[in-house]
Amino acid sequence: MADRSRRQQMMDFLNEEEMNSLEISQAVGIGEREVPLHLEHSIRTLAKKDQKLQSPPPPAWGADTALQTARA
């Protein structure tokens, strides 16, 4: 996945399995506090394409409301 952006990698991981912000940060090499910011951007991008994440909602974090909306 090295040729994909961190946001693309995050979406790949989240479409495969449920992950919390710590697991995502470790998987893509960003700080845990950065995860909600990247996730919110990715969710907006998916919404523009009329797409949704496949995995169930993760435990509540900063992007929880936007994430639930994207999966609804």
C-alpha positions in Angstrom: 0.0 0.0 0.0 3.0 2.3 -0.1 2.0 3.9 -3.4 -1.4 5.0 -1.9 -1.9 8.1 0.2 -2.4 7.8 3.9 -6.1 8.7 3.5 -6.5 6.0 0.9 -4.7 3.5 3.1 -7.0 4.5 6.0 -10.1 3.9 3.9 -8.6 0.5 2.7 -8.1 -0.6 6.3 -11.5 0.6 7.4 -13.3 -1.2 4.5 -11.6 -4.4 5.6 -12.1 -4.3 9.3 -13.1 -2.2 12.3 -10.2 -0.3 13.7 -9.9 2.4 16.5 -7.9 5.6 16.1 -4.7 4.1 17.7 -4.8 1.1 15.3 -5.3 3.3 12.3 -2.5 5.7 13.4 -0.1 2.8 13.8 -1.1 1.2 10.5 -0.7 4.3 8.3 2.1 6.1 10.3 0.3 9.2 11.5 -0.4 10.6 15.0 -3.5 9.3 16.7 -4.9 12.9 17.0 -4.6 13.3 13.2 -6.8 10.3 12.5 -10.2 12.1 12.9 -9.1 15.0 10.7 -8.1 12.6 7.8 -11.2 10.5 8.4 -13.5 13.5 8.1 -11.9 14.5 4.8 -12.2 11.0 3.5 -15.8 10.8 4.5 -16.6 14.0 2.7 -14.8 12.7 -0.4 -16.8 9.4 -0.2 -20.1 11.3 0.2 -19.3 13.3 -3.0 -18.9 10.1 -4.8 -22.1 8.7 -3.2 -20.0 5.9 -1.5 -19.9 4.7 2.0 -17.5 2.7 4.3 -18.2 -1.0 4.5 -17.1 -1.7 8.1 -19.3 -1.0 11.2 -18.8 2.3 13.1 -15.8 2.4 15.4 -15.8 3.5 19.0 -16.6 7.2 19.4 -13.9 9.7 18.5 -13.8 13.2 17.0 -15.2 12.2 13.6 -17.9 9.9 15.0 -20.9 11.9 13.9 -19.6 12.4 10.3 -18.7 8.7 10.2 -22.1 7.6 11.2 -23.6 9.9 8.6 -21.3 8.4 5.9 -22.4 4.8 6.9 -26.1 5.5 7.1 
